[in-house]
Amino acid sequence: MRMIEFIKEFLGFIINRKKFWLIPILFFLFIFGGLIVLTQGTAIAPFIYTIF
């Protein structure tokens, strides 16, 4: 339950403070983080790390 409350509060912060530029940054961080976790230990992993 605490994570859901945190997400609600964070989204409220973004909307109230008009910090909409944070949304694409968080989106790409989430995508790249998920990609690294999913490809960990596979043959694709060295190609993912070259992005950074």
N, CA and C of each residue as an Amber inpcrd file, in Angstrom:
protein
   156
   0.8100000  -1.1940000   0.0000000   0.0000000   0.0000000   0.0000000
   0.8590000   1.2670000   0.0000000   2.0290000   1.2040000   0.6130000
   2.8540000   2.3980000   0.6920000   3.3360000   2.8340000  -0.6900000
   3.6080000   1.8710000  -1.5650000   4.0970000   2.2150000  -2.8980000
   3.0090000   2.9190000  -3.7020000   1.7740000   2.4630000  -3.5690000
   0.6650000   3.1000000  -4.2850000   0.4850000   4.5340000  -3.7930000
   0.5920000   4.7340000  -2.4830000   0.4770000   6.0840000  -1.9310000
   1.6090000   6.9780000  -2.4270000   2.8060000   6.4130000  -2.5170000
   3.9440000   7.1860000  -3.0200000   3.7150000   7.6020000  -4.4680000
   3.2290000   6.6830000  -5.2880000   2.9870000   6.9900000  -6.6950000
   1.9170000   8.0630000  -6.8320000   0.8450000   7.9640000  -6.0470000
  -0.2020000   8.9910000  -6.0820000   0.3500000  10.3510000  -5.6800000
   1.1410000  10.3800000  -4.6220000   1.7080000  11.6420000  -4.1600000
   2.6800000  12.2160000  -5.1830000   3.4800000  11.3520000  -5.8100000
   4.4330000  11.8180000  -6.8100000   3.7180000  12.3740000  -8.0350000
   2.6710000  11.6890000  -8.4850000   1.9100000  12.2050000  -9.6230000
   1.2250000  13.5240000  -9.2740000   0.7300000  13.6340000  -8.0400000
   0.1540000  14.8970000  -7.5880000   1.1830000  16.0140000  -7.5980000
   2.4150000  15.7100000  -7.1900000   3.5010000  16.6830000  -7.2230000
   3.7650000  17.1460000  -8.6510000   3.8360000  16.1890000  -9.5830000
   4.1140000  16.5360000 -10.9790000   3.0170000  17.4420000 -11.5360000
   1.7710000  17.1240000 -11.2240000   0.6520000  17.9070000 -11.7540000
   0.5880000  19.2820000 -11.0890000   0.7340000  19.3340000  -9.7690000
   0.6290000  20.6130000  -9.0580000   1.7740000  21.5580000  -9.3800000
   2.9680000  21.0400000  -9.5120000   4.1450000  21.8800000  -9.7570000
   4.4300000  22.0830000 -11.2410000   3.6060000  21.4840000 -12.1030000
   3.7620000  21.5970000 -13.5610000   5.1420000  21.1300000 -14.0110000
   5.5860000  20.0080000 -13.4820000   6.8870000  19.4280000 -13.8300000
   6.6950000  18.2980000 -14.8450000   6.0070000  18.5990000 -15.9280000
   5.6830000  17.5740000 -16.9160000   6.9150000  17.0490000 -17.6460000
   8.0200000  17.7740000 -17.5920000   9.2420000  17.3240000 -18.2540000
   9.8310000  16.1080000 -17.5490000   9.3900000  15.8120000 -16.3160000
   9.8820000  14.6320000 -15.6050000   9.3070000  13.3250000 -16.1660000
   8.1330000  13.4100000 -16.7650000   7.4520000  12.1960000 -17.2320000
   8.2690000  11.4390000 -18.2800000   8.7790000  12.0780000 -19.3440000
   9.5850000  11.3120000 -20.3200000  10.8760000  10.7470000 -19.7190000
  11.4890000  11.4940000 -18.8010000  12.7200000  11.0060000 -18.1710000
  12.4340000   9.7460000 -17.3740000  11.3860000   9.7710000 -16.5750000
  11.0220000   8.6000000 -15.7810000  10.6120000   7.4290000 -16.6650000
   9.9390000   7.7230000 -17.7680000   9.5250000   6.6710000 -18.7010000
  10.7390000   5.9360000 -19.2680000  11.7330000   6.6930000 -19.7380000
  12.9120000   6.0640000 -20.3190000  13.7510000   5.3420000 -19.2660000
  13.8290000   5.8880000 -18.0600000  14.5370000   5.1880000 -16.9910000
  13.8640000   3.8600000 -16.6750000  12.5460000   3.8570000 -16.6380000
  11.8070000   2.6310000 -16.3740000  12.0160000   1.6090000 -17.4890000
  11.9620000   2.0550000 -18.7370000  12.1450000   1.1520000 -19.8860000
  13.5590000   0.5630000 -19.8880000  14.5820000   1.4080000 -19.7520000
  15.9560000   0.9080000 -19.7710000  16.2460000   0.0160000 -18.5690000
  15.7130000   0.3770000 -17.4050000  15.9040000  -0.4610000 -16.2190000
  15.2730000  -1.8240000 -16.3920000  14.0640000  -1.8540000 -16.9260000
  13.3940000  -3.1320000 -17.1840000  14.1240000  -3.9450000 -18.2320000
  14.6450000  -3.2750000 -19.2420000  15.3860000  -3.9720000 -20.2980000
  16.6540000  -4.6050000 -19.7460000  17.3440000  -3.9080000 -18.8750000
  18.5600000  -4.4570000 -18.2780000  18.2320000  -5.6490000 -17.3820000
  17.1700000  -5.5380000 -16.6110000  16.7940000  -6.6460000 -15.7210000
  16.3620000  -7.8670000 -16.5260000  15.5950000  -7.6540000 -17.5770000
  15.1030000  -8.7800000 -18.3720000  16.1950000  -9.4630000 -19.1810000
  17.2080000  -8.7230000 -19.6080000  18.2500000  -9.3170000 -20.4470000
  19.4900000  -9.6980000 -19.6570000  19.4340000  -9.6120000 -18.3650000
  20.6010000  -9.9460000 -17.5390000  20.9450000 -11.4300000 -17.7160000
  22.1590000 -11.6830000 -18.0790000  22.6130000 -13.0510000 -18.2340000
  22.3460000 -13.6500000 -19.6060000  21.8860000 -12.8550000 -20.5510000
  21.6560000 -13.3860000 -21.8960000  22.7140000 -12.8350000 -22.8510000
  22.6390000 -13.2660000 -24.0860000  23.5950000 -12.8200000 -25.0890000
  23.3400000 -11.3760000 -25.5050000  22.1770000 -10.8260000 -25.1710000
  21.8460000  -9.4480000 -25.5540000  22.4710000  -8.4370000 -24.6020000
  22.8150000  -8.8500000 -23.3990000  23.2890000  -7.9410000 -22.3560000
  24.4640000  -7.0510000 -22.8020000  25.4950000  -7.5570000 -23.4850000
  26.5860000  -6.6490000 -23.8890000  26.1340000  -5.5400000 -24.8290000
  25.1320000  -5.8050000 -25.6400000  24.6400000  -4.7730000 -26.5500000
  23.8380000  -3.7240000 -25.8090000  23.1330000  -4.1110000 -24.7610000
  22.3650000  -3.1650000 -23.9490000  23.3190000  -2.2230000 -23.2210000
  24.4120000  -2.7320000 -22.6950000  25.3440000  -1.9010000 -21.9390000
  26.0880000  -0.9110000 -22.8340000  26.1620000  -1.1550000 -24.1320000
  26.8120000  -0.1950000 -25.0050000  25.9660000   1.0590000 -25.1970000
  24.6830000   0.9940000 -24.8860000  23.8280000   2.1780000 -24.9750000
  24.2880000   3.2230000 -23.9780000  24.7630000   2.7800000 -22.8300000
  25.1700000   3.7080000 -21.7910000  26.6360000   4.0160000 -21.8950000
